[in-house]
Amino acid sequence: MTFDRGLVLALGVAAVSGACAAGSAGGTAAVKPSASGLPQVTCNGTAPAVTTFATSAQGALTRTLIPGMRPEVSAPLYQQALAQAQQGMAADAANPLYPFLAGEAQVGLHQLNEADQQFTKALQLCPGLEEEVVNARKGAYSAAFNAGVGSLQANDTAAAMASFTRATTIYNRVPDAYFNLGVLYAQTGDVAHSVQFYREALASLGRAEPDTSAAGRATAAETRANSIVGLIGAGGQYFQKENYPAAVDVFRTVTQLDPNSRDAWYNLGLALYKQSRWADLVPVAQRIVRIDPLNYNGQIILFNAYKGMADAAGSSRNDPNRQNALNTLAAADAMPVQVEGITVSNAAGSARISGTVVGAKAPTGRPVTLEFTLYGAGGRMGTQTVTVNAPAKDAKAPFELTIPATSAATSFSYRLVP
């Protein structure tokens, strides 16, 4: 094929949000042991033995509950509780109270990795301790998370990242700390860790304790939407670094999470194009055109995919890929108008879609009606039309429409109404 049509490589990625989740999350704001004494549980039909080591450890932990106790006073008490629990474990490794108490003491000493191991051991010995362990983990998470927020407010990014990391170590059923780490690693240019933590935030949503309230569903949907935006931004960073295989991996992940994400499909197409992966590009470009049919660059991506297939095969004029390329190019050049710069922004109870119509083949002033469909975490959310008078060729006209939405919108598709 002797002709070519240039592809405008304008990476259409959504910007990574610089805003971290703030405030208290996942439990009480302070890490304190229970004032009710040792857990009252049964393990395999019997209660664990209450020993001098256990009561001594619990007594030290209880004394840390005194309001206003300074860290230099509470730290020796936590050390005492830990020492008693460790002596108990040495005497009877099968008693689940000892690792549970050791975990609580290590939370007070900010040794969250060690606390995590002790809580895990306690549950292995006695699943009946789950409620107590979960509550202890929640408290530790909340304290570490809030410490991270405080560090952010003090502009100490390194300390904030350390605190958020500790929070994820002790409790993995709240996405906020993972999400904040995704944002902060993106800001430092560490794309691999940014991707890791955005993915962890999404996974954490699946582990989270159910919250069926309207506010709970809305918060989960917003976190999911923001994490997806973060992944798209991270994929864009990989693209800009010319790490196209990594960009493909990230963008393909987003298309699986949000099958109607125009940005993910478009940028996945660009990353495949840069690698001349024509066979992989064809179905991706077809999806771009279905979601965003009046985007000229999307049509040109599909044209180049077909052309690349034909050129790689050294095929004749009768090759179907050659004919598909010609047909796609003709369709692109015959568009009545072009649509560009579509954005979706969420507000309470609705989502606003805005963009620009560019004049093409349609006569100036002819009404052009577009039907938009909005999607969120639960799938299709609503449909609305907008009519724009076609501007003169290459001139531009903005448009905007609002669609009711019960949670955060993440993506869209549209069609030209005949």
C-alpha angles and dihedrals in degrees: 000000000000101000128073138189120209120239116224103228097205103151104224100201126151112243118255109251113245091203118102125204107266139196133036116333137181104006146340119347096240135048109238132147121243116279091209095082128239119356114270102222141134125226118199089345098310135085116244115254115268105220137177089259091054096046092045092051091047091048092055091048092049091054089059088067092077105122116252096013110164120234092244088059098042096045095071089049091053089048090051092050091049093049091051092048091049091051089050091052090051090054097042118011092181096063107101094200092074099059090041092054091043089053092052091049092049090050088057089050091050091243094136098161090056091043090053090055093049094048090049090051092049091054092048089055095042122012087188088077092068097107092050092046093048091050091050091049092049092052092049091047092050094050093048092045094050090047087055091051089050091052091050090052088052090050092243101137096172093054091046092053091049091052094047090049090053089050092055090048094060102036128019102180098086119071100202099088092045091050093049090051089051090054095045095047089049089054091052091050095247095135097172093057091042090057091045094055096043087054090048090051090055092046090049090058087062091053096043121117108262115266109181095176118115090246092049093050092046092050092049091048091050092049090049092049093048092048090052090050088050092053091050089051091049090050088052090053090053089049092051089050087052091241091138099166090056090046090052091052093052097043092047089052089055092050088056092049094043111019092189098051103131092190092053094048093044095050092042086056092051092050092050090046091054088056094045089237093156100166091052091043098056098071091040092052090046089056091049090054093049092052098039105020099168096050105113094203090054090056091048091052088056091046091053091047092056092041091050091052091051095045093048090054093046085225133179128254089269095060109127090223091057091050091046089053092052092047092049092050091049090050091050092051092046097055111133089217136350124234123211143162098034113178133177121210125183128223133167107300097351148050126224121218117197134172146134133270115212121203116249131142100340114099114258111272097017110139113248118194122201123190113209126197120199125211134196139170091296096047128251113024106176149319131236137167132224127191123209128180108239110252123221116281110297091000118120136227124185123224135190137183137174125221123191111250130182093198140011115311116222107178148002146204130198143187136202109252109225 
